[in-house]
């Protein structure tokens, strides 16, 4: 297998695992009675520790070095609370109130939020292709949540609001750690982000206070969310950048909502009609257009 094919396979595998994590999370939240807060806090604490251990095992450098610089420490705290914790909680809250497919697709409104933010900061109107993307995203979201009917919502209002909040948190999650990742390492930054986000949520939901159905099958699904849907998925996605361009990885990241939709239909008997397909295609299409316009750099 050539290095390019290896990179393509890795990013597709990682994105698919992310999509599967949403579907697994829906099962735990809706069928097993797990609380959103408990799932998020336990996932972040365990995954954070695993990331930091892997970073130390690979680089043999103390993970505490990142705290020596005051600016780095401030940025990692902001990233952990308003980026990592916020995106995890809002995403799973949207799943609990709605479904994994809708939550994943709504999170893909993130590029539009970034465009709007950059436009406000720079005091410049978005470029022509960016305006097209905004229109596509708005129309796609409208079709996804209303099926084209102004008087009805195809998903609960709470799910829609959590999904929009998830997109906003994902924008912070994407923009805030760029400087840190360039200076340090992606596993180190992600590990601290997850660990600190989990610690911040602990006072509200101690991980030892569990409620729900815990059996062999739910434990297996939970293990998938932690190991495959978090650690290995991030590892595959970030590792793919060694072999392919970041722009290509961004495009292939669209496998995530596609896999979430397919797995929801197969395992959760979710219904997905024509309007859902059109709305999803419009939202994911914005990612393709924006990536072709301006390839991103980063880890």
N, C-alpha and C positions, 0 to 999 in steps of 0.2 A: 504494500500500500504506500503510495507516495505521501509526502508530508502534507500536501494540499488536501488530498482525500482524507487523510487522518484528521486534519483540522475541521473540515466540513462535517465529518461524522461526529466529532466531539461536540461541536456547537449544536447540532441537531439533537444529539442525545441529551445534552444538558437542558435545552429548551423543552424537550419532551418530558423530562423528569420534573421540571417546574410545573408544567401543565398537569402532570399526574399528581403532583403534590396538592394542587388546588382541589382536584377531585377527591383525593384521599381525605383532605381536610373537611370537605363537605360531608363525607360519610361520618367522620368522627363527631362533627358538630351537630348534624341533624339526626343521625340515626343512633349514635352512641351517647348523646347528651353531654359531650365535652363542652366546657365553656370556652368562649373565644379567648378570654384573658389567660386561662390556664394553658391552653394549647400554645399561645404565643410566648408566654414567659418561659415555659419549659423548653420549647423549641429553641429559643434564642440563647438560653443559658447553656444548653448542651452543645449546640452548634458553635457557639462562641468559643467555648473551651476547646472543642475539637480543632477549630481553625487555628487557634493560638498554638496548640500542641504541634500541629502539622507544620506551621510556620517555623517554630523553634527546631523541629526535627530536620527540616530542610536547610535552613540558613544558619543554625547554630548561633543565633544572636538573641539577646534578651528582648522579649516583647515589651519590656518596660522602657526601652530607649525612647519610644515615641512620646513619653510624658516629660522628657527633659526640656522641650521647647514649649513655652507658654502658649504660643499661637497654635501649635499642633494640638496641644491638650484641649484648647477651647474648641477648635474645629472638630475634633473627634467626639467631643461631648454633644455638640450641635447635631452632628451626623447621626450619632447613636439615638438621640431622643426624637428629633424632628424628621429624621430620615428613616433609619432602620426600624426603630420601634413603631413609628407612625405608619409606615408602609405595611409592616407585618400585621398590625392590629386592624387597620382599616380594611385590608384585603380579606382577612378571615371573617371580619364582621359582615362584610358584604356577602361572603359565601353563606354565612349562617342565616342572613335575612333573605338571600336570594338563591343563587347557585354559582358553582365554580366557573362555568362558561361565561356568564355575564360579568362576574367579578374580574376575570382575566382580560376580557375584551375592554371593559371600561377603564382598566388600568392603562391600556394602550392609548388613552387620551393624553398621556404624559407629554409627548412631543409638542402638542398644541399649547399646553401650559408653559412649557419652556420658551416657545416662540413668543407668547404673549408677555412673559416676564422680560425677556431680552428686549422686546420692542419698547416696553415701558422704561426700562433702565437706560436704553440708548436714545430714547426720544425719536425713534425712527419707525416708520410704518413697516410692517412685514413685507417681504418681497412677494412678487406675484404668485410664485409657486407655493409660498407659505400661506397666502390667503386661500388658495385652492384647497390646501390641506386642512385649513380651519373649517372651511365649508363642508368638506368631505367628512371630517370628524363629527361636526355638529349634526349633519344629516344622518350619519351612521348611528350615532347615539340615539337620535330621535326614533329611527326605525327599530332599533334594538329594544328600547324601553316602552314604545307605544304600539309597535307593529303598524304604524301609519295612522293610528286612530287617536285623535286629539283628546278624547274623553276617557281613555283608559291607559293604564300602565301594565305592560306585560310582566314587569317585576315589581315588587313592593317599593314604595317610595323610599323607605329606610335603606333598602339595598342600593337604590340609585344614588342616594346621598353618600353612603359609605363608599361606593365605587368611585364617585367623583373625588371624595377625600383621599382615596387611595391613589388616584392619578396625581393629585397635588403632592402627596407625600413622596410618590415615586420620582417626581421632578426634583424635589429636594435631595432625595437619595442619590439621584444621578449626578446633579451638579456639584453638591457640596464636597464630596471626597476626592475630586479630581487632583487637587494639589497634593493632598496627602498620599494618594496612590503613586503619583509621580515621584514624590520624595522618598517614600517608604516602599511598601509592598502591598498588593491587593489582599492577600490572605490575612496579613497583620491588621489592616484597617477594617476589613469586614469582621474579623474575629473580635476586635475590641468593640466595634459597633454593635454586634449582636450581644456580647456579654454585658456591656453597659446598659443597653436597652432592656435586657431581661432583668438586670438588677434594679433598674428604675421602676419596673412594673411590679416587682416582688412585694412591696408594702401593700399594694392593692389586691394582689392575688398571689399569696405564697404558694409555691409549687407543691408543697406537701398537703395542701388543702384541695384534694381532688374530688370531683363529683362527675358521675357518668358511669357508663358500662365499660368495665375493664375485663376483657377476656383474652384468650389466645389470639383471636382474629383482630380485635381492636388494637392489641399490643403490636401485632405484625404491621398493621396499617400505620400506626404511630411511628414505628421504627422506620418505615419507608419515608415518611415525611421528614424525619431528622436526617437519616443517612443519605438516601437517594435524592429526595426532593430538596435538600438544602446543601449538604456538604459536597456530595459528588456532582450535583448539578452545577454549583458554582465552580467547582474544580474543572469540570469539562469545558464550561463556557470560557472561563478565564484562560485555561490552558490552550484553547483553540487559537488564541490571538498569536501564539508563537508560530503558527503555520499558515494562517490566512489573515487578510486585512480586517481591521475592526469594522469597516463598512459592511463587509460580507457577513461578519458575525451578527451585526445588527439586523440585517435583512433576514437571515436564517433564524433569528430569535423569534420571528413571527410564527415559528412552529409551535410556540408555547400556547397561544390561544387556540390554535387549530387542534392540538393534542387534547386540550382541556375540553373542547367541544365534543370531539370524537369519543373520548373516554367517558364523558358524562352521558352520552347517548348509549354507549355499550353497557356501562356498569351501573348507572343510576337511572336508567330509563328516562332520561331527560328528552323533552321534545324540542325540536329546533326546526322552525318553519322557514319559508322562503324569505320573509322580511328579516328574520334573524341572520340568515346567510348574507343578504345584501348589506345589512348594517355592519356585520362583522368585516366583510370584504372592504367596505369603505374606510373603516377605522384602521385596519391593518395596512390598507393601501397607502395611508398617509406616511407610515413608517418607510415603505419602499421609496416613495417620492422624496422624502426628506433626506434619506440616506444617499440617494443618487445625486441630490443637489449638493450635499456637503458631507463627505465622509468624515466620520468622527474618529478622534484619536483617543487612545487611553487603554486601560487594562481590560 
